[in-house]
Amino acid sequence: MNDALKAMFWVGSSRRDLRALPQQVRYDIGKALYAAQLGETDPTAKALKGFGGARVMEIVDRYRSDAYRAVYTAQFEDAVYVLHVFQKKSKSGIATPKPDMDLIRERYAEAQRHHKERQN
């Protein structure tokens, strides 16, 4: 375990979106994000498909009868970027809906640009 916490960056509306979720969901997602800051992977996090091996992770949380997701990347040595936080409303399976995937891809590119700028 690394003693130094990685910096946390919130992309787009992700922080505001997290704050709008039920308190228990905020706690569960916050705990998983804290693990990511420590360089660990929480048991509720799994690799999100569709990113060609990039370290984009999805936290899956169930509360009552609803499903919530938080997507982040911890691929950078010194930072965690929270890309998207949302309530999954699709009833057609476990796949992340296309509009959410498109937003995640856009915000992932933004996180990469931001990280590159921070290095200069």
C-alpha positions in Angstrom: 0.0 0.0 0.0 1.2 3.4 -0.9 1.1 6.0 1.9 0.7 9.0 -0.4 -2.7 9.7 -1.7 -3.1 10.4 -5.4 -4.7 13.7 -6.2 -8.4 13.5 -7.1 -9.8 15.4 -10.1 -13.5 15.6 -11.0 -14.3 15.9 -14.7 -17.4 17.6 -15.9 -20.4 17.4 -13.5 -19.1 14.2 -11.8 -18.7 15.8 -8.4 -22.1 17.5 -8.4 -23.7 14.3 -9.7 -22.2 12.3 -6.8 -23.5 14.8 -4.3 -27.0 14.3 -5.7 -27.1 10.6 -4.9 -28.4 9.0 -1.7 -26.1 9.2 1.3 -25.3 5.5 1.4 -24.4 5.5 -2.3 -22.1 8.5 -1.7 -20.4 6.7 1.1 -19.9 3.5 -0.9 -18.6 5.2 -3.9 -16.4 7.5 -1.8 -14.9 4.5 -0.1 -14.1 2.9 -3.4 -12.6 6.2 -4.7 -10.4 6.5 -1.6 -9.1 3.0 -2.3 -8.2 4.2 -5.8 -6.3 7.2 -4.3 -4.3 4.7 -2.2 -3.4 2.7 -5.4 -5.8 -0.1 -4.5 -8.9 -1.5 -6.2 -12.1 -1.8 -4.2 -14.1 -5.0 -4.6 -17.0 -3.0 -6.1 -14.8 -1.7 -8.9 -14.1 -3.6 -12.2 -12.6 -2.7 -15.5 -15.0 -1.0 -17.8 -15.1 -2.7 -21.2 -14.5 -0.7 -24.4 -11.3 1.1 -23.5 -8.7 -1.3 -25.0 -7.0 -2.2 -21.8 -6.8 1.4 -20.4 -7.3 1.5 -16.7 -10.9 2.8 -16.7 -12.8 1.4 -13.8 -16.5 1.3 -13.0 -17.8 1.2 -9.4 -21.1 -0.6 -9.2 -23.4 0.1 -6.3 -26.9 -1.1 -5.6 -29.2 0.8 -3.3 -32.7 -0.3 -2.7 -33.9 -1.3 -6.2 -31.6 1.1 -8.0 -28.2 0.8 -9.6 -25.6 3.5 -9.5 -22.3 3.8 -11.3 -19.1 5.8 -10.9 -16.4 5.7 -13.6 -12.8 6.7 -12.9 -9.3 6.2 -14.2 -6.3 5.7 -11.9 -3.9 5.0 -14.7 -1.8 8.0 -13.9 0.8 7.6 -11.2 -0.2 10.7 -9.2 -3.9 11.2 -9.9 -7.4 9.7 -10.0 -9.9 11.3 -12.4 -13.6 10.7 -11.8 -15.1 10.7 -15.2 -18.8 10.1 -14.7 -21.3 9.4 -11.9 -24.9 8.3 -12.7 -27.9 6.3 -11.8 -28.2 3.5 -14.3 -31.7 3.5 -15.7 -31.5 1.1 -18.5 -33.5 -2.1 -17.9 -32.0 -3.8 -20.9 -29.1 -5.6 -19.3 -26.0 -4.8 -17.5 -24.2 -2.9 -20.3 -23.5 0.8 -19.7 -25.9 2.8 -22.1 -24.3 4.3 -25.2 -24.9 8.0 -24.2 -23.1 7.3 -21.0 -20.2 5.5 -22.8 -19.9 8.4 -25.2 -19.7 10.9 -22.3 -17.1 8.7 -20.5 -14.9 8.6 -23.7 -15.1 12.4 -24.0 -14.2 12.9 -20.4 -11.4 10.3 -20.5 -9.8 12.3 -23.4 -10.3 15.5 -21.3 -8.6 13.8 -18.3 -5.6 12.7 -20.5 -5.2 16.3 -21.8 -5.4 17.7 -18.3 -2.8 15.2 -17.0 -0.5 16.0 -19.9 -0.8 19.8 -19.2 0.0 19.1 -15.5 3.2 17.4 -16.5 4.5 20.5 -18.5 
